[in-house]
Amino acid sequence: MKKNVKNNVSWIGYIDWDLQKFHGDDFTIHSGSSQNAYLIEEGKNVLVDTVWAPHQEEFIENLKSEIDLDKIDMIVINHGEKDHSGSLPALMKLIPDTPIYCTANAVKSLEGQYGKNGWNFHVVHTGDTVDIGNGKKLVFIEMTFLHWPDSMAVYLTGDNILFSMDAFGQHYAIEEMYNDKADQERLWDEAMRYYANIVAPFSPMVKKKVAEISAMNLPIDIIAPSHGAIWRDNPMQIVKAYADWADNYQEDRITIVYATEWHGTEKIAHAIADEIQKQSPDTIVKVFNADHVEKDDIVNSVFKSKAIAVGSPTILNGVVSSVAGFLYYLKSLRIKGKRAAVFGCYGWSGEGNKKLREMLSDAGYDVVPAEVKSYWNPEKDDFAKVPELVSQLLNGAPEEKETEDSSASSGLAKWQCPCGYIYDPAKGDPEHGIKSGTPFEELPDDWKCPVCGIPKSRFVQVK
Ligand code: FEO
């Protein structure tokens, strides 16, 4: 059954109440989700996206019950990821000549995933339009790296609907479809959780894209994303939220993440939480055991925080694997502008805090000098160090900042890739043979972004 969105535009997706995991088992789903496909029936009939392959039979039967498949004039594929393109191969077997409108990168991702099937691709770029009759047009907007290189949005004139793909979506199953009918707390929590875990690495592109869409002066009455609720009540509120979230977002909150073996590091974690409340009663404090809480939920709290404290006992000259894994994940999200502190117990060699410092610095956090490093069990002398650690988390340690921002003090500029990666001359790119201290200008001409492979020539200097 299709559901009317506005005039001749219908939702024809799949609501997945039972979804527990996403991206394999990597992302935890708490509120179900949906794969939102849309059908536009004007002079031309347009299908916007499909659903994930496990639901393809139901999707195609549903589509057939609403429209003769041969009357679909064109398919818009905004993004090649399988949750939206998964039903395309089965559908194309039934209507093999139907034009598919997508980006050049989507052709690559679709052919990469499903093979070269001779599909009738029409590559589009930002600003390209297709007249679909009845005075209405589709306007295509490339959304490169939001969140894949192939991502795109499409805007329907007349009805003023922006089909925004993953951007502005949430993993949130909602039969009532619209943001104004949603449980507001859950809607916004899932929207931010989606941003923090999926969109955050591309925050620099979010800023540019929000500015670009605003400059197009398109009246937007509805934002119809590919997951979760459709924004019809004040749709620009989610655009404004994205602009805020992309700008080193933080609330008055501190997140404490730890693992513990015999409860010593846990005691320090709770002592830090108590001290934060003492020094700053209005600051929200959240404490997570990395062994027990899903990493995406911890990240949701980290994203809202102005600072984090990370603790682990030293084990085998390093840290507990759950904390190491969490910090590896945190680095990939490129969340910026937050302080961090480290703490932990040790019995033999005690490298844990040093390791935590290295990992947090590498992830882009401003690690304060104060720490708690406790020999075996935390004792009175160890707890006495907690107030200074908390003070530095709340207020910063300027002298450390100066030391860490060595590239600024040395006059060497940082350069940023369109994907968000920043080349820091102080760090270089050791994995690719670039020593620390190498100015951007002296990188080899064939050096590429170590994250996404974009050439050096596309980087811009960070002001
Ligand atoms: Fe919802 Fe990037 O797929």
Boltz pocket constraint, residues with backbone or C-beta under 6 A from the ligand:
constraints:
  - pocket:
      binder: B
      contacts: [[A, 79], [A, 81], [A, 82], [A, 83], [A, 84], [A, 147], [A, 148], [A, 166], [A, 226], [A, 227]]
      max_distance: 6.0
